[in-house]
Amino acid sequence: MTTPTPHWNRNATQWQLLASPLRPCAEDVALYSAGLQRWRSQSGDFSSRVLLLGVTQELRAMDWSVDTDLLACDRSLAMIRAIWPLAAFGGAHAAPVCADWRALPLPAGSRNIAIGDGSASALATLADLRLAAGEIERVLVPGGALILRLFLRPALTESLELVAREAAAGRIGSFHAFKWRLLMAVQRDANEGVRLGDAWDAFRANFADRAALARQTGWAPEAIATIDTYRNADGRYCFHTLDEFAAAIAPAFSLLSVDYPGYELGERCPLIVARRRA
Ligand SMILES: C[S@@+](CC[C@H](N)C(=O)[O-])C[C@H]1O[C@@H](n2cnc3c(N)ncnc32)[C@H](O)[C@@H]1O
């Protein structure tokens, strides 16, 4: 299965310019740890054979037990090269593998925890999410944990005009929160996700004068410039509602908990814990 990853190759070069909610902050990491502990006490499973969906450095650097074996799976070699060397790891063994979550190069039942940040939205469509959920089910033991921070579309989609008005009025705190609201407003259908080049075109149409935007909002020009990785990009994100997400994973997983952080746009970025059905 080969799909080009130019968006992530470009993102690799500017990763450290991205911030919450695109990357997990300390509050998110605390929610991951609490969700993991809850699953451990419910399941009685205290071992850690972890599949990391991506190379998110904040998740690799979590407070893993010393016997943890962590395998990070990401299909972008550029992201692996740029991000993997950056994080500390307190477990026994950690390694990256360049592969697609829809065809994991792992034996059945070889992991007990799958964890990721925004991984469901990095899959381009609901159909891809169903495929990946089936693969994660295969490599997890029965009762294993799927722990993800989601990026959820609100039940009532915001219009592009509203997001543009809110930004121009200085009512959106960070450029990255704005970028997520823009992408969600441009997405028409979770079955197709949103093409990044279309979001860039919408941004350009509404904000031709970036200097004025920076003045109105207080956003740093270099943060605003991170949107240029979307220019002409055919890559897609897919933003689901919680019901769409739960239905897509339902054949394999049941939801145990949904916890929302308190930061800007946190109501769209919950941490979910799901259990692989027996
Ligand atoms: C973990 S996700 C989300 C990261 C970040 N929170 C965000 O939303 O921008 C990002 C990573 O997923 C990887 N990725 C996307 N689709 C993938 C797939 N089908 N298989 C493996 N890796 C994939 C990308 O290469 C990228 O490194």
The ligand as a Gaussian input file, in Angstrom:
#p B3LYP/6-31G(d) Opt

LIG

0 1
 C        0.474000      11.212000      14.782000
 S       -0.220000      12.065000      13.480000
 C       -0.747000      13.645000      14.111000
 C        0.325000      14.608000      14.524000
 C       -0.127000      15.959000      15.020000
 N       -0.760000      15.838000      16.290000
 C       -1.008000      16.669000      13.985000
 O       -2.179000      16.408000      13.939000
 O       -0.544000      17.472000      13.189000
 C        1.104000      12.549000      12.445000
 C        1.926000      11.424000      11.884000
 O        1.108000      10.437000      11.336000
 C        1.772000       9.889000      10.214000
 N        0.773000       9.196000       9.390000
 C       -0.318000       9.724000       8.792000
 N       -1.024000       8.757000       8.182000
 C       -0.363000       7.586000       8.397000
 C       -0.596000       6.232000       8.041000
 N       -1.657000       5.895000       7.304000
 N        0.280000       5.294000       8.443000
 C        1.378000       5.636000       9.186000
 N        1.656000       6.907000       9.554000
 C        0.790000       7.862000       9.179000
 C        2.417000      11.076000       9.551000
 O        3.496000      10.697000       8.726000
 C        2.828000      11.908000      10.762000
 O        4.164000      11.718000      11.128000

